[in-house]
Each structure stands twice: as structure tokens, then as C-alpha cells.
């Protein structure tokens, strides 16, 4: 079992002033390393509209590389604009995953639209930055990864990686919409695609992670890294009903693989769970593992899926 | 190229004169032919009213004609393909469905409709396969085979598939965007005709937003429902086109039939006048012509199409002379 030492919450969106689009939530942390700071991208929301509906933006906070609890600055503006009328990302750009590609920085993000019979649909968009990741321009007004026969809706939670000159996207795809107390809730599973150029993707068309707690287990936010001769995936999972409670809410799972295709799930090894009390006592989700100067960290969300920000844990030992 | 002309045969099917499954009473849109030894099956989209909100739900049905295209042999009496599941791309309608034989099966390329909030609808193209000579179709999956992509941001639909030299070719439409043309107007869309190819009819490679048919009305021309047929060794495409707004009532801005031809599957020359199909004053197609479908039967080339009100009262035919 890995041993993660919790360091506490590092960023609280409610403490940021002068940005009405960043009122609450700091979801899906994802990092980009710079010489003397670590940029953590996250997704946030302005206040809900009169109907109680949210849009979501993505932004970043820069943390001092020598002291990750020292905030150097917060994005002045969202890194991406919402899409135009009728486009796939008209109502949200959440979450976002970034990667360096030569001089440019590439972002993959979930674009949200609103539907009539179900509350939303999501597809994955792509954008590039030429200013060091402060702002991104969409590569097109449509999605770069969208629906297919086995992935009919809700393609979200992209994490982009490059291994051995091949681009990989881990993401989730909706399996079915389940009516829970009169409300449509999506069941989704972790999927993967690969690409030679980051634009034209070939889907694996496979559930990578077997369901453990129930058939309709929702699996979210896959995060993959390579260490100690194999690939590690941390992700989150929850029950399909009653998940807005401590008992059935998100926890962090773990799987490993030697070939990126076949994964062995072993949640007991994840080594991080909800706390007895505090900001992450009810749920823990959206893990993102990154290495800085010889230390392996996990950024993650706590209660209400990151409404009050994200925290950090540090690994005692190595990933292996 | 010699002069070609359509001879109109009049309206050949009126849905209000028949009993259709799924509580559909009006509309027989986008007729699509499947020719059998001794009859012609014509699939069309008809509409039921959604009891939840009074909006329409489009369903596929068919009518079998004798090969004179006049005598109705039968009308489908059960569901050809059910609508999609909750939250799927084809939950609120299938309109149209193009059919093509592939060995012993019939492939149905559906245009699935699902409702949106800020705009009325999104569409994508699905695939369903029939193993009972086209009586019923089963989806290959809950999701589409062709949908919005990086440079085709919305409204991928109206697929027409033809196998040429072992390759599946699809002509379809993609949306270029939605616009509100007046402060109090509902958003209207513009779409253009594109092309994709496939080795198996399931996995497609788009040309990605290459508009293959030149605009006649300018950038706000909406082009829909392409159909392609080989006539004497040259490919001919028929489609319909209109202005992007104020096209429902205003006949001068409404759908007409367009035409283009190609000798290389790549470059298309638009020529709406040869052959030309125009409205007939006082007739069922006096104000609008739309949703063409060309096919060959007993050595003749036919065009099925809808007239006024987008086919609320059925479809007609013309024969090439």
C-alpha cells in the first residue's frame, strides 16, 4: 500500500477576490511545471444563475516550486472562452488537462452543453497556448473526441499524456443514464484513446478498469503516470445512487499496467482515504499525481467535489 | 452532357390516408428506396406527438409499392427501429434513414435527433443493421458512427451511403453554426454537404469540413439531404437548398432541388438547371421542393421528393426522360 501524507488544503477559491467567474469550486487540479513555480490548472464556477444552473471555467493558480503552499498568483481571466451558440462547449469548459508540445502548450478539456431530457452532455475539445499557458485558443469550434457506438454520451475528464512518442488520452465515457429519485444521473467508465498527432484519435473501445463496488459504479478522473517500470493509474469511483453522502460518495482507486491496455485494479493499494474530519471528510476524488524535485505529490479534491478547493498529499517512498 | 429532364409523376403517397405505427398520422419525409425483385420499399420519416411537451418525435416507417411506383402493396404495421435511449443522440427522432445493401444485410444510416436547451436540436449519424430484408433494424451501438468534430461543430446528419469500388462513400451534411437573426427569433442553423469514406461502413474518415458543393445563394445557403446516383458513367448528386432563415413560410426563400455532377468523386460541378425540377403552381409542390432521393428501377431513374410543408402530406416522384 502506498503511504500518502496529507499536507492540507492548498487553494480555496472563496479567498480569491475580483473574479466573479471564480466564485467557488476548484476542481480537477492538473499541473504544469515551470522553473520556479508549479502551475495548477483547475475548473471553477461563477454564482449559479436564477435557475440554479452553473457554467464552468478553467483557470490556474501558480504555486512556489520551493513551497507549494505559497501562492504566487491566480489567473486574471479564464484560460478558455465558452463556446458559441449551439456548440458543444457553450456552457462549460471542465475539466482541463495540459501538456507541453514543443514551444506550445496543448490543452484538452470537457465541453458542456445542456440537453432537454437529461441535464447535460460533454465532449472533449482541444486548444493551444502560445503564451506559456495563460490563455488558450481552441483548435476548432467542435470537439476533438466525440461520441461513437460504444461511447454514446458524456465524454469527459480528459487527461493527456505522451509515452514513447504516442499521445494518450484517458477519459470517461457515459454508459447509461439512470433515473435516481426523478433525476437523470450518468453512469460512466474509464476509457482510453491514442494518437500520433494529438488530433486524430483512435479509441481503445474498452473499459479499462473493472467495476468493483457495483455494476453501475461511476468511475471518474483517471490520472496516469509512469514510475518504477510500470504505469500507475489513480482515479475516483462512487456508487450510482446516494453518492452525495459520505457512505456512497467518491473514493480514490488505483490500478497498474505494463502495456496501458490491461490494468489490474487494486484499490487497497491507493493509500489515501477520507479524513476523520475537515475539508475532505465526506469524499475524496480527482487525484492528480505529479513529481517535483524528487517528491511525488497528489493533488485531490475533498467534499462537494472541490467546492471549497483542493489539497495536496506527499508520497512517503516511491511509486512502484 | 446532353439535356436531361424530369417528368413529374405527382404525389404518390399521403400518410394521412394510411394507418401508421407509433401513433404517427402526418408527415412522410425524406423517402428512401430499397428495390426488391417485385416491389420497391420506400422508407420515410413520419411524426408522432410527444405527450410530455407537444413536440414532435420522428419515426421511420415504410411503404411497399409495385414497381410502377403507383400501387401501394402494404404499409409497415410495426416499428422499423425504436427511438434511442435516454440521453442518446437519437432519443427524439430518426429523420431520415438511408438504406444500402451490404451482402445479406441492409445497413440503415440514421440521422438521430436529440433536443437541446439553447438551440432546438443536435443531430448525428447512426448505423443500424437489418437481417430480415429491411423489416426491422438493430443498432450497432447506442452512439453514432459520425458526429460533430473539430471543424464540423454541430448538426452532422442526412447521411447517404454508396459503395463504389469496394469503398463506402458517405455524403452528409454538417452544421457551420447557429445564429439568431432577430432578437426575438429562435436560432437558425446553416449546413453544408461534406463527404466521408470507410472500408467497412462503420468507421469513417471525414474530409473534415470540406464543403463539396458550391453555394448558389451565398454563405447563408443551407444544403441538405444529398443523394448520389450513377447515370451513364457519371455521378450525379441531388440535394435541397434554401436560405438559412425565413424559409418555412416564405416560398421564395424555401427549399428547392439542387444538382451537381462529378467524374472523380472529389470535384463536383453544380448545375441546378440540368436536369431541373421546379415547383408546379397550384399543385402539392407549389411552394417547396425538398428531400430528394434518386434511385434506379427497371432501367429508369426516379427521384422521390417532398413538396409543400416539408412533406406533411406525403411525397411524390419524377422520372428522368
Interface residues (C-beta under 8 A of the other chain):
Chain A: X83 X84 X85 X86 X87 X88 X90 X91 X113 X114 X115 X116 X117 X118 X121 X123 X126 X139 X140 X141 X142 X143 X144 X146 X147 X148 X149 X150 X151 X152 X153 X154 X174 X176 X177 X179 X184 X186 X199
Chain B: X85 X86 X87 X88 X89 X91 X92 X114 X115 X116 X117 X118 X119 X122 X124 X126 X127 X139 X140 X141 X142 X143 X144 X145 X147 X148 X149 X150 X151 X152 X153 X154 X175 X177 X178 X179 X180 X187 X189 X202
